[in-house]
Amino acid sequence: MSRTYLELSQDDGSAHKFYEVTVQGQSVTVRYGRIGAAGQTQTSTFPTAQKAEAAAAKKIGEKVRKGYEPAVPGQRAPRAVTRRQVASAPSTARAVAPVLWRFRTGSAAFGIHIDEDKCWVGNQAGDVYTLAHGGEVLARYQLPDGVKCLVADDFWIYAGCDDGRVYDLSSKLPFAAYDIAADVDIFWLDIHEGVLNVADRAGRLTVIDHEDEHQWSRGGRGEHAWMVRADDRAVYHGHTRGVTAHSPDGGAELWHTPTQGAVLFGWQETDAVYAGTARHTVQRLSKATGAIEATYHCDSPVYSCATSPGGRFVFAGDSASSVYCFDRDGTRLWKLGTGGGSALSMQYRDERLFLVTTDGSLVCVDAGEAAVTAAQQGSVPVARDVKLAATLPTYAPATAATAVTTVTAAPAGSVVVECVQENGRTRIHVVSEGYDRSWNVQFPRAIREPGARYVVDSLHAASGGFYRVRGDIRRLR
């Protein structure tokens, strides 16, 4: 048996990877991933030992030409990961919220997204579950590391993970869409029009374009940046010293506003951003000027916040297992106990308030006026405890070997794209008629192979002058 171990670790942090090839008889096993992680493994079998050796030598040569060098496993440190340490005290509210159902994921959870059809929840064990709005569990994604957050960018759903990657969960199999530099200790993420915005432990803001290539970075005025939100006009960055708005093109500072305490969470509406703080408040800031327009007072540090459409109602979850509702101007309408841990993230939709909590639960609360009034008087429904189905569709991240099926012809209505080499980089361009062939296509790096053609269900133009894939990807033979 022979084993070759290589690493690529650049000083700027743009790469921090290993690649290991083991030959045993007629089998070649390749293990690869981020330094310090277990990585992914693929094994291939060849007709003879000589052919196995030749295949291994080819793989090693390709990596060496890309800059990989022989190394000793364990000598380089893995990327820094900070798992948020949160305390959750019992609620001081006199009544408990009207919880309709509760799903226990098994680990503390930060990630949440609620769309028209599904509820998404991601936890620190690397599990992402999808549920129907009624609480039925639909599917499970098993990601390599803890989920920091779930973010939506139009149709696309992304999971930011502690392994330094951002996974696109929009297709049948999750793809690694972005690979964040090893020196970025990720705290929170947002994606807008295919551009990734990363806030980190040091208080920095890093922006990465649709080709997973660094655009710009700015040092923060504070540290521990738990908030980043983005739109067409700015990137809003919350940290220990307030909220700073940066221009999306180049990162120029547009405004900075100190807040009442360190920012622990952020939310946005069309014209305002909301900062939940360690000093028991949510503050609404004008996106145009940074001026504080309203302050919503809670009784403990605010771990999360959200609004109903247009900011008519403002919701907050504190460190003492309570959830609040305010009117737009700051009047507290109600405070209720969650019945199980503090809300680390939340989202409102159709008179339902969805929470993910310190005990790892996704909780659906009836936030309608009648249900809340009844809860304040002590009358709440019996919360349904959602169970996993005996057989549940489970998906793991796609690799070069498992990512795509092969087709011999493009189905009607689909789009053909091609992988090409440009200045030493692989790019994806459109082959089908009716598209701008000079534009790049955002495409998973794991399956790019120069000269190969692929079929995608559809392409959508992004404001940055590139196309985004929607639906499944198949290789065209």
Secondary structure, 3 states (H helix, E strand, C coil): CEEEEEEEECCCCCCEEEEEEEEECCEEEEEEEECCCCCEEEEEECCCHHHHHHHHHHHHHHHHHCCCEECCCCCCCCCCCCCCCCCCCCCCCCCECCEEEEEECCCCEEEEEECCCEEEEEECCCEEEEEECCCCEEEEEECCCCEEEEEEECCEEEEEECCCEEEECCCCCCEEEEECCCCCCEEEEEEECCEEEEEECCCCEEEECCCCCEEEEECCCCCCCCEEEECCCCEEEEECCEEEEECCCCCCEEEEECCCCCEEEEEECCCEEEEEECCCEEEEEECCCCCEEEEEECCCCEEEEEECHHHCEEEEEECCCEEEEEECCCCEEEEEECCCCCEEEEEEECCEEEEEECCCEEEEEECCHHHHHHHHCCCCCCCEEECCCCCCCEECCCCCCCCCEEECCCCCCCEEEEEEEECCEEEEEECCCCCCCCCCEECCHHHCCCCCEEEEEEEEEECCCEEEEEEEEEEEC
